[in-house]
Amino acid sequence: MSAAMSGVRADVRFGGIAHATTRSDWLTPPALKRAIFERWDLGFDPCPYPRPSWSGLRVLWGRRAFVNPPYGRETSRWLAKGIDEIASERCEIAVYLLHARTDARWFHEYVLPFARELWFIRGRVAFRLPGTSKAHPSAFPSLLAVFAARAEPGPGPRVFSWSGDDPSPSVAARLESWGGDE
C-alpha cells in the first residue's frame, strides 16, 4: 500500500501538534519513493496504493522490491516475508521504509541480524493522505533497511545516514524535494 499506517493508533503531527490516528493509507512521498527505486534499481512494491485485490504477503516479489509495510503489529510479518523471499532466492534485494524503532522486538529479531544496510533518514518523512496535496511530517524518525543476499544472521548491517549527501547526485537532488526537515 505504500502507506505508513495500518489501522494502528499512531501520533501524527499537524501544525506541530500530535494527533492520534488510525488511518491506514498514509502514502510514501513520491519523490522519496522515486529516489529509493533509482538508488537500488527496484521494480516491485508489494504494498502499493491503492490497495490491490492481492496481498503482498502472499505473492512473489520478483527480483528487487520496495516495501513500506503497514506500521504496527504487522511489521514482523512483512519483514519475515522479505527475509524468506531472499533466502529462497526469489528476491535479490528488498528495501524497507520503516519507523526507526530501535527498541522494537521486530528491529532486534529481523532487522539487526538480517539487514545488510541501515540508512537512517535525516529529518522526518512527510507522508500525505490520498486525495490531498498537503504532506504532514511524521511523528517518528524513519529508516531504510536493505535486505540482500544474506538470509541468515550475520555480524550486523552497515549503517549510513541519508541526508541528501548520498553519493548519487540525482538521488541527492530528489531528496531535497521529499519533505524532510533539516
N, C-alpha and C positions, 0 to 999 in steps of 0.2 A: 503494500500500500504506500510505500514511501512516506508513510505517515509516522509521526513520532509518538503517538499515544494509542493505546488500545483499550479503551474503556476503564482505565485505572485512574484514580484521583491523582492529580499532579498539580503543583503550583505553576502557574503561568503568569508572567509579568505583563501587565498592561499599564503603560504610563508609570512604571516604577512601582506599582502596587501588585503584590502577588495575589492571584485568584485561583481557587480550586476549579478544576475542570475534569470532566470525564470524556471529553471529545476524543475520538479515535482517528481523526482524519487530518492531523497536522502534517503539512506537506514539506518535504525536503526542498530547500531553496533551489530553484532551477540552476542558477549559476554554480552553486556548490556541487550539485549533482553532476553537471557537465564537467567540472574540474576533476572530480573523482573519477568519472568514466574515462576522461582523457589521460589522467595520470597513470592509471592501471590498465588501460585498454579494455574496459569492461563491456559486456554485451547483454546482460540479463538482469532484471530486477524481479526477484520472487515476491516482493511486497509492493506492487505498483498501485497507483491511484489513477483512476477509480478502481476499486476492488474488482478483480475478475471473478468468474464463476469457479475457478480452480483455486486450490490452496497451495501457497508456496512451500508449505511443509510436506506436500505430497507429490510434487513434481520434481523432475530432474532439473538442475540449474544450469546445465551447459558448462562451458569451459571457464567463464570469467563472470562473476556475479557481484552486484552491488546489493547490500542488504541493509535497509533501515527498518528493523523489525518493530512490531508493536512493543512499546516500552511497558515494563511491568512484569507480571508473573510469567508471561510467555517468552521472555528474553532467553532463558535457558534452553527452551525447545528449539528456538531459531539458531542459537549457537551450536547446539548438538547436531542439528541438521547440516549446517555448513561443514563442521568437522567430519561428519560422515560422508558428505559429498566429496571432500578432498581425500579422505582415507581410502575411499573406493575408487579413486582416480577418475571420477566422473566430472570433477571440477578442479581446475588448476589453482584458482585464486578466488577468494571471497572477501570483499571489503565491507565491513560493517560500520555504520554510523550509530554510535551508542552514547548513552549517558556516560560521563566519566565517573562512574560509581565504583571507585577502587575498594570500597568497603562491602560491596555486594558479594554474595555467595557465588553467583554466576561469573563474576570477574575472576575470582580465585580458582574456580573449578574448570572454567573453559578458556578464558582469555589469557591469563598468565601462562598456563602450561602449553597452550596450543598456538597462540598467535605468533606470527613471525615478526610483525612490526606493530607498534602503537604510535599513532600520530595524535597528540593532544592538540586540539584546536584552540587557538588563542581567541579570547572573547567569547561571546555567546552566539550560537547559531540562531538566526531569526526565522522561525517557522511561520507559515501562514495557513489560514483555513481555505478550503476550496471556495471559489467564487468571490474571494476578496483579494485585494492587491496589497493591503497593509500587512507587513510581517511583524511579528512580536518576538523580541528576544526571549530565548528560553530561560527558565528559572534555574537551569543547571548547566554546567560545562559539558562539552561533548568531546568525543574522541573517535578516531578511525582505528579499528582493529583489523589488521590484514592477516588472513589465514591463507597459507600456501605451502604445499609440498612438505609439510611436516605434520603428519596426522597422529603423532604420538608425543607425549610430553618431552620437552627439551629444556635447555638451560634458561629459557625465557626470551621474550621478544626484545628486539632493538627498539629504542624509544626515540621519537622525534617530536619536534614542535612544528605545527602547520600554522604559520602566521603571515603568509604572503611572501615569505622569503624562500619558498620552495625552489629547488634548482631549475625547474622548468619555468621560463619567463611567461609562457602563455597561461600556465596554471596560476602563477603569482598574480597576473593581471586579472584573471577571473575572480580570485579570492577577494580583490578589492571591492567587488560588487555584490557579494553574497550576504552582507548584512552583519558580519561580526564587528564587535566594537574593539577598539584598541586598548 
